[in-house]
Amino acid sequence: MPLFPRTAKCDPARFAPLPARLGPTTDPEIRAVIDLVVNATVSPPAGQVLTLTLKLRRFLHERVPRIREVADRLLPADDPRRLAAEKCADEATYRVWYVKPAGGLEAEFRYCLGLARIAEELLDHQCRLAQGTASQP
């Protein structure tokens, strides 16, 4: 039996409301970590840098797939917001998995600072996606 235009069933999950898995648009704990790292004038002690780095890596590791999924579901492939979110997610993935600090406290702090900046950018994209989807049917 031939398929006729506009007669195929669509995937209802594609048009479902924004998933709750995106998480809150404001994460007070990670915001505090980002602010601490970005606003630091000197490197914190080595143990604190390691703790902050681990928190940022864990946040990025769990949040990147969520941002990608929401951007894929809600925005067309050529939408600039989707492209920007995907580029940010790619950069975060690269920094978490492939970039490592060279050695020494200053290098570890610069690595942590890079993670904090990309986490901040990812949170901004998350907020934009949440605001952009609030007006959609």
BALOBA-1460 file (C-alpha; in Angstrom, 3 decimals):
// residues 137
<rec num="1" residu="m" x="0.000" y="0.000" z="0.000"/>
<rec num="2" residu="p" x="1.562" y="3.343" z="-1.002"/>
<rec num="3" residu="l" x="2.136" y="6.107" z="1.508"/>
<rec num="4" residu="f" x="0.411" y="9.366" z="0.745"/>
<rec num="5" residu="p" x="1.635" y="12.794" z="1.838"/>
<rec num="6" residu="r" x="0.684" y="13.820" z="5.353"/>
<rec num="7" residu="t" x="-0.816" y="10.423" z="6.196"/>
<rec num="8" residu="a" x="2.108" y="8.878" z="8.027"/>
<rec num="9" residu="k" x="1.944" y="8.822" z="11.775"/>
<rec num="10" residu="c" x="4.353" y="11.161" z="13.484"/>
<rec num="11" residu="d" x="6.422" y="10.412" z="16.514"/>
<rec num="12" residu="p" x="4.539" y="11.996" z="19.453"/>
<rec num="13" residu="a" x="7.720" y="12.119" z="21.538"/>
<rec num="14" residu="r" x="9.200" y="14.573" z="19.036"/>
<rec num="15" residu="f" x="6.470" y="17.098" z="19.843"/>
<rec num="16" residu="a" x="6.324" y="16.525" z="23.584"/>
<rec num="17" residu="p" x="6.906" y="19.427" z="25.955"/>
<rec num="18" residu="l" x="10.376" y="20.282" z="27.239"/>
<rec num="19" residu="p" x="11.760" y="17.277" z="29.109"/>
<rec num="20" residu="a" x="12.250" y="17.591" z="32.823"/>
<rec num="21" residu="r" x="15.672" y="15.990" z="32.345"/>
<rec num="22" residu="l" x="17.104" y="19.309" z="31.185"/>
<rec num="23" residu="g" x="17.343" y="20.220" z="34.838"/>
<rec num="24" residu="p" x="17.066" y="23.591" z="36.486"/>
<rec num="25" residu="t" x="18.272" y="26.587" z="34.535"/>
<rec num="26" residu="t" x="19.994" y="27.924" z="37.624"/>
<rec num="27" residu="d" x="22.320" y="25.577" z="39.439"/>
<rec num="28" residu="p" x="23.411" y="27.372" z="42.597"/>
<rec num="29" residu="e" x="26.206" y="24.935" z="43.455"/>
<rec num="30" residu="i" x="27.843" y="24.992" z="40.031"/>
<rec num="31" residu="r" x="27.282" y="28.752" z="39.739"/>
<rec num="32" residu="a" x="29.160" y="29.166" z="43.028"/>
<rec num="33" residu="v" x="32.014" y="27.008" z="41.710"/>
<rec num="34" residu="i" x="32.145" y="28.978" z="38.453"/>
<rec num="35" residu="d" x="32.134" y="32.315" z="40.293"/>
<rec num="36" residu="l" x="34.869" y="31.156" z="42.660"/>
<rec num="37" residu="v" x="37.131" y="30.051" z="39.813"/>
<rec num="38" residu="v" x="36.466" y="32.927" z="37.414"/>
<rec num="39" residu="n" x="36.802" y="35.636" z="40.068"/>
<rec num="40" residu="a" x="39.948" y="34.234" z="41.699"/>
<rec num="41" residu="t" x="42.918" y="36.561" z="41.447"/>
<rec num="42" residu="v" x="45.400" y="33.865" z="42.464"/>
<rec num="43" residu="s" x="45.256" y="30.111" z="42.266"/>
<rec num="44" residu="p" x="43.583" y="28.408" z="45.238"/>
<rec num="45" residu="p" x="45.476" y="25.625" z="47.045"/>
<rec num="46" residu="a" x="46.114" y="22.437" z="45.079"/>
<rec num="47" residu="g" x="43.469" y="20.366" z="46.874"/>
<rec num="48" residu="q" x="40.803" y="22.987" z="46.244"/>
<rec num="49" residu="v" x="41.742" y="23.282" z="42.554"/>
<rec num="50" residu="l" x="41.402" y="19.520" z="42.190"/>
<rec num="51" residu="t" x="38.000" y="19.533" z="43.919"/>
<rec num="52" residu="l" x="36.724" y="22.397" z="41.766"/>
<rec num="53" residu="t" x="38.017" y="20.713" z="38.613"/>
<rec num="54" residu="l" x="36.285" y="17.442" z="39.476"/>
<rec num="55" residu="k" x="32.981" y="19.239" z="40.168"/>
<rec num="56" residu="l" x="33.172" y="21.077" z="36.851"/>
<rec num="57" residu="r" x="34.084" y="17.926" z="34.912"/>
<rec num="58" residu="r" x="31.204" y="15.983" z="36.478"/>
<rec num="59" residu="f" x="28.769" y="18.815" z="35.721"/>
<rec num="60" residu="l" x="29.887" y="19.028" z="32.093"/>
<rec num="61" residu="h" x="29.869" y="15.256" z="31.680"/>
<rec num="62" residu="e" x="26.240" y="14.985" z="32.773"/>
<rec num="63" residu="r" x="24.871" y="18.226" z="31.306"/>
<rec num="64" residu="v" x="26.303" y="18.141" z="27.766"/>
<rec num="65" residu="p" x="24.136" y="15.210" z="26.562"/>
<rec num="66" residu="r" x="21.020" y="16.867" z="27.974"/>
<rec num="67" residu="i" x="21.699" y="20.141" z="26.192"/>
<rec num="68" residu="r" x="22.353" y="18.290" z="22.934"/>
<rec num="69" residu="e" x="19.148" y="16.281" z="23.230"/>
<rec num="70" residu="v" x="16.972" y="19.303" z="23.931"/>
<rec num="71" residu="a" x="18.566" y="21.356" z="21.164"/>
<rec num="72" residu="d" x="18.100" y="18.465" z="18.711"/>
<rec num="73" residu="r" x="14.476" y="17.947" z="19.666"/>
<rec num="74" residu="l" x="13.347" y="21.543" z="19.779"/>
<rec num="75" residu="l" x="15.270" y="23.400" z="17.105"/>
<rec num="76" residu="p" x="15.680" y="22.794" z="13.378"/>
<rec num="77" residu="a" x="19.071" y="21.636" z="12.151"/>
<rec num="78" residu="d" x="19.951" y="25.017" z="10.622"/>
<rec num="79" residu="d" x="18.842" y="27.160" z="13.584"/>
<rec num="80" residu="p" x="21.728" y="29.350" z="14.822"/>
<rec num="81" residu="r" x="20.782" y="28.695" z="18.464"/>
<rec num="82" residu="r" x="21.072" y="24.949" z="17.915"/>
<rec num="83" residu="l" x="24.383" y="25.326" z="16.096"/>
<rec num="84" residu="a" x="25.772" y="27.503" z="18.903"/>
<rec num="85" residu="a" x="24.605" y="25.061" z="21.589"/>
<rec num="86" residu="e" x="26.116" y="22.125" z="19.686"/>
<rec num="87" residu="k" x="29.407" y="23.965" z="19.220"/>
<rec num="88" residu="c" x="29.538" y="24.755" z="22.938"/>
<rec num="89" residu="a" x="28.720" y="21.122" z="23.773"/>
<rec num="90" residu="d" x="31.478" y="19.954" z="21.418"/>
<rec num="91" residu="e" x="33.970" y="22.287" z="23.064"/>
<rec num="92" residu="a" x="32.948" y="21.121" z="26.543"/>
<rec num="93" residu="t" x="33.294" y="17.474" z="25.516"/>
<rec num="94" residu="y" x="36.723" y="18.179" z="24.040"/>
<rec num="95" residu="r" x="37.926" y="19.946" z="27.186"/>
<rec num="96" residu="v" x="36.639" y="17.241" z="29.508"/>
<rec num="97" residu="w" x="37.935" y="14.231" z="27.576"/>
<rec num="98" residu="y" x="40.963" y="15.368" z="25.576"/>
<rec num="99" residu="v" x="42.575" y="18.369" z="27.282"/>
<rec num="100" residu="k" x="44.609" y="17.773" z="30.409"/>
<rec num="101" residu="p" x="46.667" y="20.209" z="32.497"/>
<rec num="102" residu="a" x="50.368" y="20.270" z="31.684"/>
<rec num="103" residu="g" x="51.606" y="20.018" z="35.260"/>
<rec num="104" residu="g" x="51.963" y="22.287" z="38.205"/>
<rec num="105" residu="l" x="49.416" y="24.267" z="40.159"/>
<rec num="106" residu="e" x="49.158" y="27.164" z="37.722"/>
<rec num="107" residu="a" x="48.510" y="24.850" z="34.758"/>
<rec num="108" residu="e" x="45.890" y="22.954" z="36.742"/>
<rec num="109" residu="f" x="44.204" y="26.216" z="37.692"/>
<rec num="110" residu="r" x="44.194" y="27.425" z="34.065"/>
<rec num="111" residu="y" x="42.594" y="24.109" z="33.068"/>
<rec num="112" residu="c" x="39.989" y="24.566" z="35.821"/>
<rec num="113" residu="l" x="39.378" y="28.123" z="34.626"/>
<rec num="114" residu="g" x="38.777" y="26.870" z="31.078"/>
<rec num="115" residu="l" x="36.269" y="24.337" z="32.384"/>
<rec num="116" residu="a" x="34.528" y="27.046" z="34.401"/>
<rec num="117" residu="r" x="34.207" y="29.309" z="31.371"/>
<rec num="118" residu="i" x="32.784" y="26.577" z="29.134"/>
<rec num="119" residu="a" x="30.402" y="25.496" z="31.940"/>
<rec num="120" residu="e" x="29.201" y="29.096" z="32.218"/>
<rec num="121" residu="e" x="28.631" y="29.255" z="28.475"/>
<rec num="122" residu="l" x="26.776" y="25.935" z="28.552"/>
<rec num="123" residu="l" x="24.497" y="27.233" z="31.316"/>
<rec num="124" residu="d" x="23.765" y="30.308" z="29.199"/>
<rec num="125" residu="h" x="22.758" y="28.055" z="26.297"/>
<rec num="126" residu="q" x="20.591" y="26.015" z="28.651"/>
<rec num="127" residu="c" x="18.784" y="29.172" z="29.798"/>
<rec num="128" residu="r" x="18.260" y="30.292" z="26.187"/>
<rec num="129" residu="l" x="16.846" y="26.894" z="25.236"/>
<rec num="130" residu="a" x="14.492" y="26.940" z="28.215"/>
<rec num="131" residu="q" x="13.300" y="30.464" z="27.378"/>
<rec num="132" residu="g" x="12.935" y="29.690" z="23.686"/>
<rec num="133" residu="t" x="10.786" y="26.649" z="24.340"/>
<rec num="134" residu="a" x="8.446" y="28.365" z="26.778"/>
<rec num="135" residu="s" x="6.732" y="30.170" z="23.909"/>
<rec num="136" residu="q" x="6.361" y="27.078" z="21.721"/>
<rec num="137" residu="p" x="3.048" y="25.179" z="21.648"/>
